[in-house]
Amino acid sequence: MSALTSQTRPGHNHRHPGCAGRAPSGTRLALAGCLLLAGWCIPFSAHPDDDDHRKRQRTVNCDRGKSIQAAVDRVKRPTTLFIKGECHEDVLINKDDITLSGNKSGHACDKSSPGGAATVYGTVDIQGVRARVEFLTITGPGAGVNVFDRASAELVCNLIDNNDETGVVVVRSSFARLRNNTLSHNGQRRFDPPDVFFECGLFAGDAASVRSDGNTYKDNSYCGIAIDRQSAFRNGAFLPREPGHPADPALRDLVIERGCNPATGDGCLTSEGKIIAVEAFNLGLVDFRNVAIFGEVSVFALSSFRVDGNSEMLGNVSNGNSSSVSIRDRSRFGDRSVTFTGTLSCSNNSTTFGTVQCGQSCSGMIPGTCAP
């Protein structure tokens, strides 16, 4: 993976044109940037697409030459920036409580068609602050979204697609919550240059943590999800150990390895390690409670992988180098089940704690379809 670029961008000094003191008596014009009201000149925006800052909202129309970065630099308090058009820029958010939104109309998220009224051709960096990015399409020559330096980000209903590098990167003790996003076709520059090979839909590293619900990770270059270097990933809610608490299908994550056809199973049971669905390594922790995984899972170097709740897996699982895998049967509760079609292989002091044991191959609902 390429080194994270975190340089700050120059600020933009912007003030509304205004006027000092009282306007001359009898003045009836609204001058550029001020409006006569009760004898006083009140500043206002000269651009119809710019909302009053007092509303904590502002529209940035890139098709009219506006810049997201310039708007971010001007913000002095929690603000939602409604983005429109095609925006060809990188954006650095280093102030708390800024929202970038492509959803000024306020419509509900359609998981089958995420995104909104704007496309950002560049990288959105969230550095050391709280921020939210929603209803945008993000694509370009770098990563889609970088969350770093103890930042906390919420990503909702975005299409993060066709980035040359990883779709979403969460590192350096940061946290990200992803809901109803699609991360697809990322890592287009893999092997170019030759030493770059590790690009995924989502990557978390360096003591980061991710919560994921209702997201789709598909057809990314190397992997759908990679959790590395003492980082943690969790999907789904903890379900009580009693019937009557089924998993919410709206919160199910979908992970599809590039080259895997979920409908036929073609390409889903390869174990080459070159393209995989999910990877946990170097003390990584992955906990799925409501997921469908189509493709290979790789767990190694003191890492942990768990599938529980109501889930489906089609693909082999490799467990190695003192790691642990738990694929657990919950069918006794009557309203949830775990199905696994594939083989769980173990090596180098790795262990299992679930229903499926090392060396077993399964072909459906566990444990009944597992052998030997």
C-alpha positions in Angstrom: 0.0 0.0 0.0 1.3 3.4 -0.8 2.3 5.8 2.0 -0.5 7.9 3.3 -0.2 11.5 2.2 -1.3 13.8 4.9 0.0 17.2 4.0 -2.2 20.1 4.8 -3.5 22.3 2.1 -3.2 26.1 2.1 -6.2 27.9 3.6 -8.4 30.2 1.7 -9.3 33.6 3.3 -12.8 34.4 2.4 -15.1 37.1 3.8 -18.5 38.2 2.6 -18.3 41.6 1.1 -19.9 43.9 3.6 -20.3 47.5 4.5 -19.6 49.4 7.8 -22.0 51.7 9.6 -25.4 52.8 8.5 -26.3 53.1 4.8 -27.3 56.5 3.5 -30.9 57.4 4.1 -33.2 56.5 1.2 -30.8 53.9 -0.3 -33.0 51.3 -1.9 -30.4 49.0 -3.7 -29.0 45.7 -2.5 -25.3 46.2 -3.2 -23.0 43.3 -4.0 -22.8 41.6 -0.7 -25.1 43.7 1.5 -28.8 44.2 1.9 -30.4 47.4 3.3 -32.6 46.4 6.2 -34.0 49.0 8.6 -31.2 51.4 7.7 -28.4 48.9 8.2 -26.3 47.1 5.7 -26.6 43.3 6.4 -23.9 41.1 4.7 -25.2 38.3 2.5 -23.7 35.9 -0.1 -23.5 37.2 -3.6 -23.9 33.7 -4.9 -27.4 32.1 -4.9 -25.9 28.6 -4.2 -24.3 29.7 -0.9 -26.5 29.4 2.1 -26.3 31.5 5.2 -23.6 30.3 7.6 -26.0 30.9 10.5 -28.0 27.9 9.3 -24.8 25.8 9.5 -25.4 24.7 6.0 -23.8 25.7 2.7 -24.1 24.5 -0.9 -20.9 23.9 -2.9 -21.7 23.6 -6.6 -18.5 22.5 -8.3 -20.1 22.9 -11.7 -20.2 26.6 -11.0 -16.5 26.8 -10.1 -16.9 26.3 -6.4 -14.4 24.4 -4.3 -15.1 22.0 -1.5 -11.7 22.7 0.1 -12.3 26.4 0.1 -15.6 25.9 1.8 -14.0 23.6 4.4 -11.3 26.2 5.1 -14.0 28.9 5.7 -16.0 26.8 8.2 -15.7 27.9 11.8 -18.4 25.7 13.5 -20.3 22.5 12.8 -21.5 22.7 9.2 -23.0 20.5 6.5 -21.7 21.2 3.1 -24.1 20.1 0.4 -22.1 19.1 -2.7 -23.3 19.3 -6.3 -21.7 18.5 -9.6 -18.3 17.1 -10.5 -15.5 18.1 -8.1 -12.0 17.6 -9.3 -10.0 18.1 -6.1 -8.6 16.4 -3.0 -10.2 17.5 0.2 -8.6 17.7 3.7 -11.0 17.8 6.6 -9.1 18.9 9.8 -12.0 20.6 11.7 -14.5 18.8 13.9 -18.1 18.2 12.9 -18.0 18.8 9.1 -20.4 16.8 6.9 -19.9 16.5 3.2 -23.3 15.5 1.7 -24.7 14.8 -1.8 -28.2 14.6 -0.4 -29.7 18.0 0.0 -33.1 16.7 -0.8 -33.0 14.4 2.2 -34.1 11.2 0.5 -33.5 7.8 2.0 -30.5 5.7 1.0 -31.0 3.2 -1.8 -28.3 0.5 -1.0 -28.6 -0.8 -4.6 -27.6 2.6 -6.0 -25.6 4.6 -3.4 -24.1 8.0 -4.1 -25.9 11.3 -4.7 -25.8 14.6 -6.5 -22.0 14.9 -6.7 -18.9 13.1 -7.7 -15.5 13.8 -6.1 -12.6 13.0 -8.4 -10.0 12.9 -5.7 -9.2 11.8 -2.2 -11.1 12.8 1.0 -8.7 13.0 3.9 -10.1 13.1 7.5 -7.3 13.9 9.9 -7.7 13.8 13.6 -11.3 15.1 13.7 -14.9 14.0 13.7 -16.5 14.1 10.3 -19.2 12.6 8.1 -19.3 11.8 4.4 -22.6 10.8 2.8 -24.3 10.2 -0.5 -21.2 10.9 -2.7 -19.4 9.1 -5.4 -15.7 9.1 -4.8 -13.2 8.0 -7.4 -9.8 9.0 -8.6 -6.0 8.4 -8.8 -5.4 7.9 -5.1 -7.3 6.3 -2.2 -11.0 7.2 -1.9 -11.2 8.2 1.8 -8.3 8.3 4.3 -9.2 8.4 8.0 -6.1 8.9 10.2 -4.4 10.4 13.3 -7.1 9.5 15.8 -9.9 10.6 13.6 -13.6 9.4 13.9 -15.5 9.2 10.6 -19.0 8.2 9.6 -19.4 7.1 6.0 -23.0 6.6 4.8 -24.5 5.6 1.4 -21.4 6.5 -0.7 -20.2 4.8 -3.9 -16.4 4.5 -3.5 -15.5 3.0 -6.8 -12.6 2.7 -9.2 -9.9 4.3 -7.2 -6.4 3.5 -8.1 -5.6 2.8 -4.5 -7.7 1.4 -1.6 -11.3 2.6 -1.3 -11.3 3.4 2.4 -8.1 3.5 4.6 -8.5 3.7 8.4 -5.2 4.0 10.3 -3.3 5.5 13.3 -5.8 4.8 16.1 -8.8 6.0 14.1 -12.4 4.8 14.0 -14.7 4.6 11.1 -18.4 3.5 10.9 -19.6 2.5 7.5 -23.3 2.1 6.7 -24.8 1.2 3.3 -21.8 2.0 1.2 -20.5 0.2 -1.9 -16.7 -0.2 -2.1 -16.0 -1.6 -5.5 -13.3 -1.9 -8.2 -10.7 -0.2 -6.1 -6.9 -0.9 -6.4 -6.7 -0.3 -10.1 -3.0 0.4 -10.0 -2.1 -3.0 -8.5 1.4 -4.0 -9.7 2.0 -0.6 -11.2 4.6 0.1 -10.0 5.7 -3.5 -9.5 6.1 -3.3 -5.7 2.6 -2.1 -5.1 0.3 -5.1 -4.7 -1.8 -4.5 -1.6 -4.9 -2.5 -2.5 -8.4 -3.4 -1.2 -11.9 -2.1 -0.7 -11.3 -1.4 3.0 -8.0 -1.4 4.9 -7.5 -0.8 8.6 -4.2 -0.8 10.4 -2.1 0.6 13.3 -4.7 0.1 16.1 -7.7 1.3 14.1 -11.2 0.1 14.4 -14.1 -0.2 12.0 -17.8 -0.9 12.4 -19.6 -2.0 9.2 -23.3 -2.6 8.6 -25.1 -3.0 5.3 -22.1 -2.4 3.1 -21.1 -4.1 -0.1 -17.4 -4.9 -0.9 -17.0 -6.3 -4.3 -14.6 -6.8 -7.2 -11.7 -5.0 -5.6 -8.2 -5.6 -6.8 -6.5 -7.6 -4.0 -9.1 -8.0 -1.3 -12.5 -6.8 -0.1 -11.4 -6.2 3.5 -8.0 -6.3 5.1 -7.5 -5.8 8.9 -3.9 -5.4 9.9 -1.6 -4.4 12.8 -3.7 -4.7 16.0 -6.8 -3.4 14.3 -10.4 -4.6 14.7 -13.4 -4.9 12.4 -17.0 -5.7 13.6 -20.2 -6.3 11.6 -23.7 -6.8 12.9 -25.3 -6.7 16.3 -24.7 -9.1 19.2 -27.8 -11.3 19.2 -29.2 -12.6 22.5 -28.8 -16.4 23.1 -32.5 -17.1 22.8 -35.0 -17.3 19.9 -36.9 -14.3 18.7 -34.0 -12.1 17.9 -33.3 -12.6 14.2 -30.5 -10.6 12.5 -31.7 -7.5 10.6 -31.2 -8.2 6.8 -30.7 -4.5 6.2 -27.5 -4.6 8.2 -26.0 -7.6 6.4 -22.6 -7.0 4.8 -21.8 -8.5 1.4 -18.2 -9.3 0.5 -17.4 -10.7 -3.0 -13.9 -11.5 -4.1 -13.0 -10.3 -7.6 -13.5 -13.2 -10.0 -16.0 -15.0 -7.8 -19.6 -15.5 -9.1 -21.9 -15.9 -6.2 -24.7 -17.3 -8.3 -22.7 -20.2 -9.7 -19.8 -20.5 -7.2 -17.3 -20.2 -10.1 -14.0 -18.7 -8.9 -15.1 -18.6 -5.2 -13.3 -21.7 -4.0 -9.8 -20.9 -5.2 -7.0 -20.8 -2.5 -4.2 -19.1 -4.4 -3.9 -16.2 -1.9 -3.5 -13.7 -4.8 -7.1 -12.3 -4.6 -9.2 -12.8 -1.5 -12.4 -11.6 0.1 -11.2 -11.0 3.7 -7.8 -11.0 5.3 -6.8 -10.6 8.9 -3.1 -10.5 9.8 -0.6 -9.2 12.3 -2.9 -9.3 15.3 -6.0 -8.3 13.3 -9.4 -9.1 14.7 -12.5 -9.7 12.4 -15.9 -10.4 13.9 -18.9 -10.9 11.5 -22.4 -11.4 12.9 -24.5 -10.8 9.8 -22.6 -11.3 6.5 -22.4 -13.1 3.2 -18.8 -13.8 2.1 -18.1 -15.1 -1.4 -14.4 -15.9 -1.8 -11.3 -16.9 0.1 -10.6 -15.9 3.7 -7.0 -15.7 5.0 -6.2 -15.4 8.7 -2.6 -15.5 9.9 0.1 -14.0 12.2 -1.7 -14.1 15.6 -5.0 -12.9 14.2 -8.6 -13.8 14.8 -11.6 -14.4 12.5 -15.1 -15.2 13.7 -18.4 -15.8 11.9 -21.6 -16.0 14.0 -25.2 -14.9 14.1 -26.8 -15.2 10.8 -24.2 -15.6 8.0 -23.3 -17.3 4.8 -19.8 -18.3 3.5 -18.8 -19.7 0.1 -15.0 -20.0 -0.1 -12.1 -21.7 1.6 -10.6 -20.4 4.9 -6.8 -20.5 5.5 -5.8 -20.3 9.2 -2.1 -20.1 10.0 0.7 -18.8 12.2 -0.9 -19.1 15.6 -4.2 -17.5 14.6 -7.7 -18.6 15.4 -10.9 -19.1 13.5 -14.4 -19.6 14.9 -17.3 -20.5 12.5 -20.2 -21.1 14.9 -23.5 -22.9 14.6 -26.5 -20.9 15.8 -29.3 -23.0 14.3 -30.6 -24.1 17.7 -32.1 -20.6 18.1 -34.4 -21.3 15.1 -34.2 -17.8 13.6 -30.6 -17.7 12.5 -28.1 -20.0 10.9 -24.5 -20.1 9.5 -23.9 -21.8 6.2 -20.4 -22.6 5.0 -19.3 -24.2 1.7 -15.6 -24.7 1.6 -12.6 -26.1 3.6 -11.1 -24.8 6.8 -7.3 -25.5 6.6 -5.0 -24.9 9.6 -1.2 -24.7 9.9 1.6 -23.5 12.2 -0.1 -23.7 15.6 -3.4 -22.2 14.5 -6.6 -23.2 16.4 -10.4 -23.3 16.0 -13.0 -22.5 18.6 -16.2 -22.9 16.7 -18.3 -25.6 15.2 -16.1 -26.2 12.1 -12.8 -27.9 12.9 -9.4 -27.8 11.2 -9.4 -29.9 8.1 -13.2 -30.1 7.7 -15.0 -29.4 4.5 -18.6 -28.3 4.6 -21.3 -27.9 1.9 -24.1 -25.9 3.5 -25.6 -25.4 7.0 -23.2 -26.3 9.8 -22.6 -28.7 11.4 -24.6 -31.3 9.5 -22.9 -30.9 6.2 -19.3 -31.0 7.5 -16.8 -33.9 7.1 -14.7 -35.7 8.1 
